[in-house]
Structures are given as structure tokens and as C-alpha cells.
Amino acid sequence: EGSFTGTGQKLTASVGIRDCLNAVKPFYERVMEKWRHDPAPTFKKRGVGLGAMWYGIGNTGLQNPSTAQIEMDPEGSVTLYTGCADIGQGSTTVLSQIAGEMLGLSPGAIRAVVADTKYTTDAGATSASRQTYISGNAVKDAAGKLVEILLTEASNLLKRPKESLILDSGLIRDKNDPEKTVPVTDIVRRAHEKGLSLKCQGSFDPVTEPLDPETGQGVPYATYAFACHLAQVTVDVLTGEVEVNRIVAAHDVGKAINPAGVIGQIYGGVAMGIGFGLMERYVPGRTVSLNDYDIPTCKDMPDIVPIVVESAEPTGPYGAKGVGEPALIPTAPAVLNAISDALGERIYTLPANPERVLEAAVAAGVFPGSHGVKQPA
């Protein structure tokens, strides 16, 4: 914290890169102490590599808004309306958790209407790892407005200061006087009888500053995610095949609203990173289907050790940022650095397929029969 980016932006909070490095450090030390130097099988070499990254959450210096609506019906049932498209990253669960936390309800009590243009307002694209941070804040804003209405009505009924009232499991109660409680449904009925609307809209647009076209200076993102990955690989110098043995992945997510979801994102990102680093190659005119495009299978997946680092973002919903793309980015650099460590020669062109690995092995003099290389017994 306190350092400046290349665009002149000062990082003032939620800078978890040091914590990510420290989280990976004991794994690195243990691996370098023993595994890296243990005898490898014949014609195979072991390597260890690190990859670190930082990633801006949201659009780059552009308006980046999201909106959401929350409605409570006369029976007290809650519906969340969000245009946030859940494409498997678990955003619907996270947004329901945020709404539930605000309203004192379990996420399962929140009915979600998702990405239905008849009912939902614009939440922006599901891209740039932005939905937890930006749509999460929009949901929190909408829920906060609904809470304000409910607590105002409860304060009038209970004759208690609004600041001392909380929502808890279908009740509104005074945190200083347990005897002072009222069911939320009673307050909802009172509100409907008064003609009050219990459908509230929230919005959020992170504060950014466009990059100056002349100087490149500006504030392109309101917050950044940070990560560090450690890769252990075994390289077959006869075939050029690379086995990724383990990935240790430490990610600063601000606050893990759904830890299981964060870990799932890390697993998925690592899988994509392995494909990007070792297999995936598009050749125009030749790559016409997945039959011509190699991607990892379950047999290619290493042991993955996910580490969730929390460095709360003051502007995020409950301190959260994002982890979608960040889980992918450090994997290939870590794997490529590990291959370089194993061979003593760096590969600069991706993917590091067997042909390129063999070229590097020959250049490094570790391919069997290369000049000056002793054949394994």
C-alpha cells in the first residue's frame, strides 16, 4: 500500500500481493529443500516456478455501472431482480448472500430473477471479474434502501431508536432490549396499508478516471485483485511432455463472500491456465473444431492447493473484490518458469507443447545425446 502504478494511481487499500507471496513462501521453501533436488526418474527433470499478478476489476477507466432491485411482498417474501448473467461463476449465489445478509435472512430465502429483460435492469457485462464487486454493491444499495423503510416503520411502532434496531431471521428487534421485537411481516403489512413501495432499486458505478491519451496517466480501476501461484513440474526430455505436479494458488479476493465459490473459481482458472500454457493453439484455417484444439482433461489436472487471502476492499460489498480472471492469469507464467528451472532454457512462445519443450531441451544441452550431456545410467 502507498505505492504508485504505471498510470500514476496510488494504491491506498486492499493490496494483498505481499500476503499472497507470504502464503506461498512455506510451500516454496519445502519444495526447494527436498522435492526439487530429489533424484527424478530417468530422462526426466523437475522444476519449480512462481507467477504473480495484479488485475484491475471492471472496465478500464470507463463508466461501469450496475443496477439491481429488491422487492418484499405483503407476506414478507423477498425477490432479487438482477441482470447479472450467471455463466457458472456463482454470481446468483453471491448476490443472494449479500441480500440475505442485509435483510437478516438466509440466502435460500431470497428468490432470484436473473437476466430476464422483462423484469431485470441492466447489470453490465459478466466480464472483467466485475460482478461480485459492482453488482454486489448494487444489490447492497437496493437492500439498504429496503432496510431503511422497514426499520423506520418498526421504529415508529416500537418507539425505539432506529439505530438500535436490526433485522434477524424474520424479526426486527432492539439489540439493546430483547423484549422489543416485531415480526417483519407485521411491518410489511403496515407499509403496504400505507401505500409504501417495498420495491427498491440500487446502483453502483466505481469511481475511475480515464487514461490520458497523451500521458497514459489516470485511475483506470477502483480496486485490484492480486495473486501468486507456485508450480511444480516434471519435464520428460525424451518426449517433451510436461507433467504439472502441483499448483499452489494464493488469491487476494478482498473478502470471500462464498469461500466454496472462490475455491471453485481458482480450480477452474488453474485448469484454463494449464491449457493456455501447455496445449491450446489456434491456427487459422486449420483449427476448425475442438477435435483440432487441445484442452486439459481431468487426467492433466495437478494437485491444486487454493489459498484464500482476504485484504478487505473498503468500497466492496463486505470488502469483496473478484476472482474470475485472476485465477487464470498466474498459472501459465508459473508453469513456464518451472519448465525453465527444469531445463535451464526459457520458452517464450506459447503453448509450451512437446515440440517447443524439446527444442528448449536441445538448446539447453539436456536432450539425451546433446553435446556434453552425460547419458543417464
Residue pairs with C-beta under 8 A, 6 or more apart in sequence:
1 11
1 12
1 13
1 15
2 10
2 11
2 12
3 10
3 11
3 15
4 10
4 11
5 11
6 216
7 211
7 216
7 217
7 218
7 219
7 220
8 217
8 218
9 218
9 219
9 220
9 221
11 224
13 312
13 313
13 314
14 223
14 224
14 252
14 254
14 311
14 312
14 313
14 314
14 316
14 319
14 321
15 224
15 226
15 252
15 311
16 226
16 252
16 309
16 310
16 311
17 52
17 54
17 226
17 228
17 252
19 250
19 252
19 309
19 311
20 52
20 226
20 227
20 228
20 250
20 251
20 252
20 307
20 309
21 52
21 228
21 250
23 228
23 250
23 307
23 309
24 50
24 228
24 229
24 230
24 248
24 250
24 307
27 230
27 248
27 305
28 48
28 50
28 230
31 48
31 230
31 232
32 48
35 46
35 48
35 232
36 46
36 47
36 48
36 232
36 341
38 46
40 46
40 234
41 234
42 376
43 236
43 237
43 238
43 368
43 376
44 234
44 235
44 236
44 237
45 234
45 235
45 237
45 342
45 343
45 366
46 232
46 233
46 234
46 235
46 342
47 232
47 233
47 234
47 235
47 337
47 338
47 339
47 340
47 341
47 342
47 343
48 230
48 231
48 232
48 233
48 338
48 341
49 230
49 231
49 233
49 333
49 334
49 335
49 336
49 337
49 338
49 339
49 340
49 341
50 228
50 229
50 230
50 231
50 334
50 337
51 228
51 229
51 231
51 329
51 330
51 331
51 332
51 333
51 334
51 335
51 336
51 337
52 226
52 227
52 228
52 229
52 330
52 333
53 226
53 227
53 228
53 326
53 329
53 330
53 333
54 224
54 225
54 226
54 227
55 129
55 224
55 225
55 226
55 227
55 325
55 326
55 329
56 128
56 220
56 221
56 223
56 224
57 128
57 129
57 130
57 133
57 134
57 206
57 221
57 222
57 223
57 224
57 225
57 321
57 322
58 64
58 128
58 129
58 130
58 133
58 134
58 206
58 208
58 221
58 222
59 128
59 130
59 208
60 208
60 211
60 220
60 221
61 208
61 209
61 210
61 211
61 218
61 219
61 220
61 221
62 208
62 210
63 205
64 124
64 130
64 134
64 205
64 206
64 208
65 122
65 124
65 134
65 138
65 203
65 204
65 205
66 83
66 84
66 122
66 123
66 124
66 130
66 131
66 134
66 135
66 137
66 138
66 203
66 204
66 205
67 83
67 121
67 122
67 123
67 138
67 201
67 202
67 203
68 80
68 81
68 82
68 83
68 84
68 95
68 121
68 123
68 135
68 138
68 139
68 141
68 142
68 201
68 202
68 203
69 80
69 81
69 82
69 120
69 121
69 142
69 199
69 200
69 201
69 202
70 78
70 79
70 80
70 81
70 99
70 103
70 139
70 142
70 143
70 146
70 199
70 200
70 202
71 78
71 79
71 81
71 198
71 199
71 200
72 78
72 79
72 146
72 150
72 188
72 198
72 199
73 79
73 188
73 198
74 188
74 189
74 192
75 185
75 188
76 170
76 183
76 184
76 185
76 188
77 109
77 111
78 99
78 103
78 105
78 109
78 110
78 111
79 110
79 111
79 112
79 113
80 95
80 96
80 99
80 110
80 111
80 112
80 113
80 139
81 113
81 119
81 120
81 121
82 92
82 95
82 112
82 113
82 114
82 115
82 120
82 123
82 135
82 138
82 139
83 114
83 115
83 117
83 120
83 121
83 122
83 123
83 124
84 91
84 92
84 95
84 114
84 115
84 123
84 124
84 126
84 131
84 135
85 91
85 114
85 115
85 123
85 126
86 92
86 114
86 115
86 126
87 126
89 126
89 131
89 261
89 265
89 324
90 258
90 261
90 264
90 265
91 126
91 131
91 132
91 135
92 112
92 114
93 107
93 258
93 261
94 131
94 132
94 136
94 257
94 258
94 261
94 320
95 112
95 131
95 135
95 136
95 139
96 107
96 108
96 110
96 112
97 107
97 257
97 258
98 136
98 139
98 140
98 143
98 257
98 317
98 318
99 105
99 107
99 110
99 139
99 142
99 143
100 106
100 107
100 109
100 110
101 318
102 140
102 143
102 144
102 146
102 147
102 167
103 110
103 143
103 146
103 147
103 167
104 166
104 167
104 168
104 169
104 170
104 171
105 167
105 169
105 170
113 119
113 120
114 120
115 123
121 201
123 131
123 134
123 135
123 138
124 130
124 131
124 134
124 135
128 325
129 225
129 321
129 322
129 323
129 324
129 325
129 326
130 322
131 322
132 257
132 316
132 317
132 320
132 321
132 322
132 323
133 206
133 223
133 254
133 313
133 316
133 317
133 320
133 321
133 322
134 204
134 205
134 206
135 204
136 257
136 316
136 317
136 320
137 202
137 204
137 315
137 316
137 317
138 202
138 203
138 204
139 202
139 317
140 202
140 204
140 317
140 318
141 202
141 203
141 204
142 200
142 201
142 202
143 200
143 202
144 202
145 200
145 201
145 202
146 198
146 200
147 167
149 191
149 196
149 198
149 200
150 167
150 172
150 184
150 187
150 188
150 191
151 162
151 165
151 167
151 172
152 162
153 187
153 190
153 191
153 196
154 160
154 162
154 165
154 172
154 182
154 187
155 161
155 162
155 165
157 182
157 186
157 187
157 190
158 165
158 172
158 174
158 180
158 182
160 174
160 177
160 180
164 174
164 175
164 176
164 177
165 172
165 173
165 174
165 175
166 172
166 173
166 175
167 184
170 183
170 184
170 185
171 181
171 182
171 183
171 184
172 181
172 182
172 183
172 184
172 187
173 180
173 181
173 182
174 180
174 181
188 198
191 198
192 198
206 221
206 222
206 223
206 315
207 219
207 222
207 315
208 218
208 219
208 220
208 221
208 222
209 218
209 219
209 220
210 218
210 220
211 217
211 218
211 220
212 218
222 315
223 254
223 313
223 315
223 316
223 321
224 321
225 251
225 252
225 253
225 254
225 321
225 322
225 323
225 326
226 251
226 252
226 309
226 311
226 326
227 249
227 250
227 251
227 252
227 326
227 327
227 329
227 330
228 250
228 330
229 247
229 248
229 249
229 250
229 270
229 273
229 330
229 331
229 333
229 334
230 246
230 247
230 248
230 249
230 334
231 244
231 246
231 247
231 331
231 334
231 335
231 337
231 338
232 244
232 245
232 246
232 247
232 302
232 338
233 242
233 243
233 244
233 245
233 335
233 338
233 339
233 342
234 242
234 243
234 245
234 342
235 241
235 242
235 243
235 339
235 342
235 343
235 357
235 361
236 242
236 243
237 343
237 358
237 361
237 366
237 367
237 368
238 367
238 368
239 354
239 358
240 353
240 354
240 355
240 356
240 357
240 358
240 361
241 354
241 357
242 278
242 335
242 339
242 352
242 354
242 357
243 302
244 274
244 278
244 300
244 302
244 335
245 302
245 303
246 302
246 303
246 304
246 305
247 270
247 274
247 302
247 303
247 304
247 305
247 331
247 334
248 305
248 307
249 266
249 269
249 270
249 304
249 305
249 306
249 307
249 327
249 330
249 331
250 307
250 309
251 262
251 266
251 306
251 307
251 308
251 309
251 323
251 326
251 327
252 309
252 310
252 311
252 321
253 262
253 308
253 309
253 310
253 320
253 321
253 322
253 323
254 310
254 311
254 312
254 313
254 316
254 319
254 320
254 321
254 322
255 310
255 312
255 313
255 316
255 318
255 319
255 320
255 321
256 262
256 308
256 310
256 320
257 317
257 318
257 320
259 308
262 306
262 308
262 323
263 306
263 308
265 323
265 324
265 327
266 304
266 306
266 323
266 327
267 304
267 306
267 327
268 327
269 323
269 324
269 325
269 326
269 327
269 328
269 329
269 331
270 301
270 302
270 304
270 327
270 328
270 331
271 296
271 301
272 328
272 331
273 327
273 328
273 329
273 330
273 331
273 332
273 335
274 296
274 300
274 301
274 302
274 331
274 332
274 335
275 294
275 295
275 296
275 351
276 328
276 331
276 332
276 350
276 351
277 331
277 332
277 333
277 335
277 336
277 350
277 351
277 352
278 296
278 335
278 351
278 352
278 353
279 294
279 295
279 296
279 300
279 351
279 353
280 293
280 294
280 295
280 351
281 287
281 293
281 294
281 351
281 353
282 293
283 292
286 292
287 293
310 319
312 319
313 319
313 320
313 321
332 350
335 352
336 346
336 347
336 350
336 352
339 347
339 352
339 357
339 360
340 346
340 347
343 357
343 360
343 361
343 364
343 366
344 364
344 365
344 366
345 360
345 361
345 363
345 364
346 360
347 356
347 357
347 360
349 356
358 367
361 367
361 370
362 370
365 371
365 372
365 373
366 373
367 373
368 375
368 376
369 375
